[in-house]
Amino acid sequence: MDDFNLLDQPWVEVRLSSGEAVKLGLLDVFRRQHEIAALAYSRPPAMAAVIRILLAVTHRALSGSQLRWTVRDRFNWHRNGLPVDAMTAYLEQWRSRFNLFDPDVPFMQVSALSLADETRDKLKPWTQIDLAGASGNAPIVFDHACDLTPTAIAPADAVNLLLEYQAFVPGGLVKVFRSSDKAGPLANTAAVIPVGSMLWQTLCLSLHAPAVGAETNDLPCWERPAPTIEDLSASPALATGSNDRYTHVSRSVLLLRDPDGCVRWLRFGAGLALDEDIQAPDPMAAYRCGTQGLVRLTFTEGRALWRDLAALLPAAGAEGGKAPSVLEYAAALHAEAPIGSSYQHVWVAGLASDQAKLLRWRLEHIVLPEKLLLNAADVQDFLDFVRVADAVYGALRSVALRLIGDAMPERDPREGRTAVRQRFDSGQYAADFFSRSERALPEVLRLLQEGELGQAREHWCHALQGAGRRMWDILQKGQGLRPIALREQARWAPYFFGAINQHLRDFLPGSLELDHEELTHE
């Protein structure tokens, strides 16, 4: 009853090539790799967290069997499959460390919690590690779970919750072993994952280089000594490398199994505090250029991810920000030889939080042309598309604020400016403008990959004109038919459509211009 070994028990949710969704143990994930198309998780954080465990296993298995490998070796594995014997031998070597309920070294947990005075007699419900569940004083709408009488979950569900929690837990108060604790490695991060046609190809695309020098100490948690209470109370430390980050024990957790085999309770405390180094960021984290330096890419309310797409492109250089290492690894594979497609599919998954409160999680699918991964000149061309979209929106926002302000009743000027901005922001103008523009993005990327820059610019111009027209329609409806509103619309319409024409004329000389008089009288 105490045994639930992740090598044999089904817990990894995968989708087979046939379309069937099943759960497999780790051994079968690698033995049946030619049948598995992808992971099949509905929760984006869980999907990213499981990928990280598989990457750590793959890296350590290959390090043990081959020591060194080149991009050509990785290309061959991408084409033919990972060496099954090496993967299974490694997992069998560490079999005892993959037992979820081992009394001494439970998988990604801390057995010392059962002896520590702070946690020995203090139990918490399993919802403590459910990022989307109700726990303590942070209830979630429509979640009526009660901490005193938690429901039961299967061990397979518990391990998936544990993995996503260790990766994405936000920093904050813990009050066990220390007053507060550091965030998990992917907290407030939009994690980037290049995706292949099959799961094993996804792993090959993101696989980090073999360890050299100090990186030989980069071990996953199951190859490290069991954490002690002294370890949990120690000062924050830098990660030793990718394997450490992928399997980091961000919080100390000890799952408790009931006689019926389910999990209802756990012990909980501070984990191994992870310090951050901007020079050695998480391999899945992208950084965009902010007003005061690089800012980790996350899911921001109302901001379309494609506006920060340059942060995902290794060829963009410092102008785009800092691309995630996993996309650099994928780009190296594309540069080595054709891998079957001139496009790279990318998942961007994760969640955003405000302190300890979950705000949103998302999973976005982006198809990047190979040219944008490898060619700096093509990236610069694409950056022009993003710049002109931002410039058009910024100009239209400026005109719209003036229109709204002039059509409002007289009031204190300072209060009026605040009210105008609030009214504009509550209208979701930005979300509508950029979501409408985004509809043209796949075709633009296709044209760029085929070298049709002129057609791509023309297509983008039409998309931005359409988004601008829609913003004007919303503005008109929002102002109503009051005489002052109609007067201000007539006054500001030339400036509104003139802003669109001016920016698009600079972007594509000779482009068709919008006629504001015709549009405002339709």
SVG drawing of the C-alpha trace seen along z (x, -y; Angstrom):
<svg xmlns="http://www.w3.org/2000/svg" viewBox="-28 -72 64 74">
<polyline fill="none" stroke="black" stroke-width="0.4" points="0.0,0.0 3.0,-2.3 4.4,-1.8 3.6,-4.0 6.6,-4.0 6.5,-6.5 8.5,-4.1 5.6,-1.6 2.4,-3.3 0.5,-5.2 0.6,-8.9 2.0,-10.8 -0.9,-11.9 0.0,-11.4 -1.8,-11.5 -1.0,-8.6 -0.6,-9.0 -4.0,-7.3 -5.5,-10.2 -6.2,-8.2 -5.3,-9.8 -3.8,-7.4 -1.6,-7.5 1.8,-5.8 4.6,-5.2 8.0,-6.7 9.5,-3.5 6.6,-3.2 7.0,-6.8 10.4,-6.0 9.7,-2.4 6.6,-3.5 8.1,-6.8 7.2,-6.0 3.5,-5.9 3.4,-9.1 2.6,-12.3 2.5,-14.7 1.5,-15.2 -2.2,-15.5 -2.6,-17.8 -5.4,-20.4 -3.5,-22.4 -0.7,-24.4 1.5,-24.4 1.3,-20.6 2.2,-20.2 5.3,-22.4 6.3,-20.8 6.2,-17.2 8.2,-18.2 10.9,-19.5 11.0,-16.2 11.3,-14.3 14.1,-16.6 16.1,-16.0 15.7,-12.3 16.8,-12.4 19.8,-14.6 21.1,-12.4 20.4,-9.2 22.4,-10.3 25.1,-11.8 25.6,-8.4 25.7,-6.4 27.4,-8.8 29.1,-11.5 29.3,-13.9 27.1,-14.5 27.0,-17.0 24.2,-18.7 24.5,-16.0 23.9,-13.3 20.8,-15.3 19.7,-15.5 20.0,-11.8 17.9,-11.2 15.3,-13.7 15.1,-11.7 15.3,-8.1 14.3,-8.3 16.0,-8.4 18.2,-5.3 15.7,-3.2 18.3,-1.1 20.1,-4.1 16.8,-5.6 15.5,-2.5 18.9,-1.6 19.1,-5.1 15.6,-4.9 16.2,-1.4 19.4,-2.6 17.4,-5.3 14.2,-3.2 14.1,-3.7 14.1,-7.5 11.0,-7.5 8.7,-6.0 6.1,-8.6 5.7,-7.2 9.2,-6.0 9.7,-6.4 13.2,-7.9 13.4,-9.6 9.9,-10.1 10.0,-11.6 10.5,-15.4 9.5,-15.5 11.1,-15.9 10.7,-12.9 12.3,-15.0 8.9,-16.7 7.6,-13.7 10.2,-14.2 10.5,-18.0 8.7,-19.7 7.3,-22.3 5.5,-19.9 5.3,-16.5 1.8,-17.1 0.6,-19.7 -1.3,-18.5 -2.6,-20.4 -5.1,-19.3 -3.8,-18.3 -5.3,-21.6 -2.2,-23.3 -0.3,-22.3 -3.2,-22.9 -2.5,-26.2 -6.1,-26.4 -7.7,-25.2 -9.0,-26.8 -6.7,-26.7 -6.3,-28.7 -7.5,-32.3 -7.2,-32.3 -10.4,-30.7 -11.1,-30.5 -14.6,-31.3 -16.9,-28.3 -14.4,-26.1 -16.2,-25.1 -13.4,-22.8 -13.1,-22.8 -9.6,-22.5 -11.1,-20.5 -12.6,-17.8 -10.6,-17.5 -11.8,-15.1 -9.5,-12.3 -7.3,-12.2 -5.4,-9.4 -1.6,-9.3 -1.3,-9.9 -3.2,-13.2 -1.1,-14.1 2.2,-13.7 1.1,-16.0 -0.1,-18.6 3.2,-18.3 5.3,-18.9 3.4,-21.9 3.4,-23.4 7.2,-23.0 7.8,-24.7 5.3,-27.6 4.7,-28.3 4.9,-32.1 7.1,-33.5 5.5,-34.6 4.8,-33.8 5.4,-30.2 6.1,-30.6 7.6,-27.1 11.4,-26.9 11.5,-30.6 9.0,-33.4 8.9,-33.6 10.2,-31.6 11.5,-32.2 9.4,-31.6 9.6,-28.5 11.8,-28.6 8.8,-29.4 6.8,-31.6 5.1,-34.4 6.7,-33.0 5.4,-32.2 7.5,-29.0 8.6,-28.4 8.7,-24.9 9.6,-24.1 7.4,-21.2 8.1,-18.4 5.7,-16.0 6.3,-13.4 7.0,-13.7 10.6,-12.3 11.3,-15.0 10.0,-17.7 12.6,-16.5 15.4,-16.5 14.5,-20.1 14.8,-21.4 17.7,-19.1 20.5,-21.1 24.1,-20.5 26.2,-17.8 27.7,-18.9 31.2,-20.2 33.3,-21.6 31.3,-22.9 28.1,-21.8 28.9,-18.2 27.4,-19.0 24.1,-19.8 22.0,-16.9 18.3,-16.4 16.7,-16.1 16.6,-12.3 20.3,-12.1 20.9,-14.4 20.9,-13.6 17.5,-13.9 17.0,-17.5 17.4,-18.0 15.8,-20.6 19.1,-22.5 18.9,-22.6 15.4,-24.1 16.5,-26.8 19.6,-27.8 20.1,-31.0 19.0,-31.1 21.4,-29.5 21.8,-29.7 20.8,-26.7 23.7,-24.5 22.2,-24.2 19.2,-23.1 18.6,-19.8 18.5,-21.5 16.0,-24.0 13.8,-21.4 13.5,-19.3 13.9,-22.0 12.2,-21.3 10.8,-24.8 8.6,-23.8 9.0,-21.0 6.1,-18.6 5.3,-15.2 2.3,-13.4 0.4,-11.2 -1.4,-8.1 -4.6,-6.9 -5.4,-3.2 -7.5,-3.3 -4.5,-4.4 -5.7,-8.0 -4.2,-11.3 -6.0,-13.7 -3.4,-15.2 0.2,-16.4 2.9,-18.1 4.3,-21.4 7.1,-23.9 9.7,-26.1 11.8,-24.5 15.2,-24.9 15.3,-28.6 16.3,-29.4 18.2,-32.6 18.1,-34.1 20.9,-35.1 20.0,-37.1 23.1,-35.7 21.9,-32.2 18.1,-32.3 15.8,-29.4 16.1,-27.7 12.4,-28.1 12.2,-31.8 12.2,-34.6 13.1,-38.2 11.7,-41.3 13.2,-44.8 11.5,-46.9 12.0,-50.6 14.5,-49.6 16.2,-46.6 15.2,-43.1 11.8,-41.9 10.8,-38.2 8.0,-37.4 4.7,-36.6 1.1,-36.5 -0.1,-40.1 -3.8,-40.9 -4.9,-42.4 -1.5,-42.2 -1.2,-39.9 1.8,-37.6 2.8,-38.2 3.7,-41.8 6.7,-40.4 7.5,-37.7 11.0,-39.2 11.9,-38.0 11.5,-34.4 13.8,-34.8 17.5,-34.0 18.4,-35.9 16.9,-39.1 19.9,-39.8 19.8,-42.3 17.1,-44.4 14.5,-41.7 15.5,-40.9 16.8,-37.6 15.5,-34.5 14.9,-31.3 17.8,-28.8 15.4,-26.0 14.7,-27.9 18.4,-28.4 18.8,-24.6 16.0,-24.2 17.5,-26.8 20.8,-24.9 19.0,-21.7 17.3,-23.6 20.7,-25.0 22.3,-21.6 20.1,-20.1 16.4,-20.1 14.4,-18.4 11.2,-17.8 9.6,-21.3 10.6,-24.9 8.4,-25.9 8.9,-25.5 5.8,-25.0 6.2,-26.5 4.1,-26.2 4.1,-29.1 2.6,-27.9 2.4,-29.0 0.5,-31.2 0.7,-34.7 0.1,-35.6 0.0,-38.6 2.0,-37.6 0.4,-34.3 -2.9,-34.9 -3.3,-33.1 -4.5,-35.5 -4.5,-33.5 -2.9,-30.6 -2.7,-30.2 -1.3,-28.0 -0.6,-29.6 0.5,-27.9 2.8,-29.8 4.2,-28.7 7.6,-30.3 9.1,-30.4 12.6,-28.9 13.9,-32.1 13.0,-34.0 14.9,-31.5 18.1,-31.7 18.3,-34.9 18.9,-38.3 17.9,-40.2 14.5,-38.5 14.0,-39.1 14.6,-42.8 12.0,-42.8 9.5,-41.2 10.3,-43.7 9.0,-46.4 5.6,-44.7 5.4,-44.7 6.7,-48.3 4.1,-49.7 1.3,-47.9 2.4,-49.4 2.8,-52.8 -0.6,-52.8 -2.3,-51.8 -0.4,-54.4 -1.4,-57.1 -5.0,-56.0 -5.1,-55.8 -3.9,-59.4 -6.6,-60.7 -9.2,-58.6 -8.4,-60.0 -8.7,-63.5 -12.0,-62.7 -13.4,-61.1 -12.2,-63.9 -13.6,-66.7 -17.0,-64.9 -17.2,-64.6 -18.9,-67.2 -16.7,-69.8 -14.8,-68.8 -11.5,-69.2 -8.8,-68.7 -6.8,-66.2 -9.8,-64.2 -10.9,-64.4 -7.7,-62.9 -8.0,-60.0 -11.6,-59.4 -10.8,-59.5 -8.1,-56.9 -10.3,-54.7 -13.1,-54.9 -10.8,-54.1 -9.1,-51.2 -12.4,-49.7 -13.5,-49.6 -11.0,-46.9 -9.8,-48.8 -6.3,-47.4 -7.4,-43.8 -9.7,-44.3 -7.2,-46.1 -4.4,-43.6 -6.6,-40.5 -8.0,-41.6 -4.5,-42.3 -3.3,-38.9 -5.7,-37.2 -3.4,-38.2 -0.2,-37.1 -0.1,-33.4 -0.3,-34.6 2.3,-37.3 4.7,-34.7 4.1,-32.4 4.8,-35.1 8.0,-36.1 9.2,-32.5 8.6,-32.4 10.5,-35.6 7.4,-37.7 8.2,-40.7 6.1,-43.1 3.0,-41.0 3.5,-40.5 3.6,-44.2 0.5,-44.8 -1.4,-42.1 -0.4,-43.6 -1.5,-47.1 -5.0,-45.8 -5.1,-44.1 -4.2,-47.2 -6.6,-49.3 -9.4,-46.9 -8.4,-47.0 -8.4,-50.8 -11.8,-51.0 -13.2,-48.7 -11.7,-51.0 -13.4,-54.0 -16.8,-52.1 -16.5,-51.3 -15.6,-54.9 -18.6,-56.2 -21.0,-53.8 -19.4,-54.5 -20.0,-58.3 -23.6,-58.0 -25.7,-60.5 -25.3,-63.5 -24.7,-66.7 -21.3,-67.3 -20.3,-63.7 -21.2,-64.0 -19.3,-67.4 -16.2,-65.9 -16.3,-62.8 -16.4,-65.1 -13.6,-67.2 -11.2,-64.3 -12.0,-61.8 -9.4,-63.4 -6.7,-63.1 -7.7,-59.5 -7.6,-58.2 -4.7,-60.5 -2.7,-58.7 -3.4,-55.3 -2.5,-56.6 0.7,-58.3 2.2,-55.2 1.2,-52.8 2.5,-55.2 5.9,-55.1 5.6,-51.3 4.5,-50.6 4.8,-53.6 2.0,-53.7 -0.4,-51.8 -4.2,-52.5 -5.2,-55.2 -8.4,-55.4 -10.9,-58.2 -12.2,-59.4 -15.1,-61.4 -16.4,-58.3 -16.0,-56.1 -17.6,-58.5 -20.7,-58.9 -21.3,-55.2"/>
</svg>
